[in-house]
Each structure stands twice: as structure tokens, then as C-alpha cells.
Amino acid sequence: DGGITQSPKYLFRKEGQNVTLSCEQNLNHDAMYWYRQDPGQGLRLIYYSQIVNDFQKGDIAEGYSVSREKKESFPLTVTSAQKNPTAFYLCASSGPGDNQPQHFGDGTRLSIL
Amino acid sequence: GQNIDQPTEMTATEGAIVQINCTYQTSGFNGLFWYQQHAGEAPTFLSYNVLDGLEEKGRFSSFLSRSKGYSYLLLKELQMKDSASYLCAVLDSNYQLIWGAGTKLIIKP
């Protein structure tokens, strides 16, 4: 079945550590996105990529980095510069066309030890 | 700034009908999406409206009025499994999605 896979489902980070969240899709979508979801707030865009080897900052990119070396993969690194990383992270992808719905992975919940 | 407003929480009874409202002020408009999100899970796509009027899809319908900056999601014959958060999102003039905070719907027997 086609879909988006995020791993791990739960992740714990120590202060000062970088961690990388995985996102893989087999939907053959060009566009991929990373969101952060906090209680009581809407999804906030961290980074997005419309094509391989290209990506743009979203609204809250500080303290995060991404790469897009393959169409299927869009990993997100939460760096030690991100001061409040505890959140639910969602990866999404969408098909061709500006008004296509985004399809989401099951998310990764990141917590600080 | 850009803003999307939804009620934080609503309660309804199994078998009844509920309407979840969404008002928006955005820089341009290229469509409005509704998503359902069960706790701790991924949002799943429900509907897309770009023209005024009502779109019906089974027990779920979505309405849009662009002149009023207003949409609603109508859920009929409520089932316990409909307990979830419902997210409204607007595609702005740059084709960026602006998300509301979501409405938590609680269904009681």
C-alpha cells in the first residue's frame, strides 16, 4: 500500500543533542512537508520541498534542518539550537497541482529527557 | 496577519447532527480543506472547497462562503468513532496552507 512512514513513533532527546526524524513516502509525490503540532495550536510549517535537492524554510525553521537527496525521503534534524523541541512532528506529501490535499504520516512525538 | 478561527471544543450526542464552523482572514484564497485527526494520529483528508456552496460526501458535508470568509463541516448520524479533532486549513495566495487550531469533538452515547 502507498503511504508515508515516519519513524520512530516516540523519540527522546537529551539536552545538547541533535536528533533526526525519518520520513519516507512511496506515493511518488514531488512535494513534502514537515510540521510541528503543539497542544491548542494549528500545524506550523517547518520546512517544505517541492522537488529533489531543493527545499524552503517555513514559518518556524530556526533550530531545524532538512535534506532532500531522494524523492522518497525528507529527513528532519532537530538541532540543539531548537530550545523547545518537545512536540508532535508530522511529515506530509502532496501530488502535482497546487490544490492537492496533503497526506500525512503517523507522526513522531519528541520529548526532552 | 492571517487567522483561522474554530471553536476549541464541541460536544454532541451519538446519532445527532453537529456543525463545526471555521472563519478565516487570509491573504488571498485558493481553497479550504477539512481534516479529521484522532488523538495521537495523522490528520486524514475529509474535503476540499474552492467554490461557494455545499459539498456532500456521505455523512459529512462541507460548506463555503468566500464573501463571508466562512466554512462549516456538517456531520450527520454521529457515531462514537467520529470523536476526533477537526482541522480547517486555508490555501492562501501563495498556495501555502494556513491551519486552524482544530475543534475537538466529543461524542456522548
Interface residues (C-beta under 8 A of the other chain):
Chain A: I4 G40 Q41 G42 L43 R44 L45 F88 L90 D98 N99 P101 Q102 H103 F104 G105 D106 G107 R109
Chain B: I4 T8 N30 G31 F33 G40 E41 A42 P43 T44 F45 Y48 V50 L87 A89 L91 Y95 Q96 L97 I98 W99 G100 A101 G102
